Amino acid sequence: MNSQLINGKPFDPSIRPVEALVDADFAAKNKLKVGDHVELQGQSYRISGTVDTPKSGNIMRADTYLPLAEAQP
């Protein structure tokens, strides 16, 4: 992960409900903060932290990081 945690804490794969890290710009644009929930493919994840990811021009990142076991089909 080429990102830096800037708020909150890293997710703990053993915690339920599953936690996620989200890009700080995405969180700000969507008025999300640590402790809020984000929905991905019908699943709700608690935001444990926000990360600063490398930017490319004016493209807003929407990176979301999950524990590997949760992300795999």
CORVEN-V599614 format. One line per field, one symbol per residue. ss: DSSP state (H for helix, E for strand, C for the rest). phi: phi as a letter, one per 20 degrees, with the letter a starting at -180 (. if undefined). psi: psi as a letter, one per 40 degrees, with the letter a starting at -180 (. if undefined). A space follows every 10 residues. Layout:
# CORVEN-V599614
ss = ???
phi = ???
psi = ???
This chain:
# CORVEN-V599614
ss = CCEEEEEECC CCCCCCCCEE EEEHHHHHHC CCCCCCEEEE CCEEEEEEEE EEECCECCEC CCCEEECHHH HCC
phi = .ecdfdbnbf fdgeecffeb dcfffffffd ldbgofdcdc lndecffead cddgecmefe fcfcdcggff fff
psi = hfihheiaii iheehhihii iihdddddde fiihdiiihh feihhhhdii ihihigbehh ifhhhiiddd di.
